[in-house]
């Protein structure tokens, strides 16, 4: 992919996906919410880890990878205390890293079902 032909948001999203996959995050889903006026961001990137330890490792890797590769820091992040749902705010992109149980409980894909939903295949 030619870096000149993709937007900054696409570059950030692609790096988020790489960082998630690097830590064996599963069931990556992109929600494109640009057409939803009340949406808190243009894109949600949602994934899950098996345990709170893995959820924290995925979130850490996202933050580190984006800083190292494209010099982007999040505006904010929260959820490390319980590490069952960590959200990382990159402005127009919100990353949600869940445990399987919390993802099922909050079901953001259903809540924002008006969004264009794209599932990214797991690597293994």
Buried (B, 14 or more C-beta within 10 A) or exposed (E): EEEEEEEEBBBBBBBBBBBBBBBBBBBBBBBBBEEBEEBEBBBBBBBBBEEBEBBBBBBBBBBEBBEEBEEBEBEEBEBEEEBBBBBBBBBBBBBBBBBBEBBEEBEBBEEBEEBEBEEBEEEE
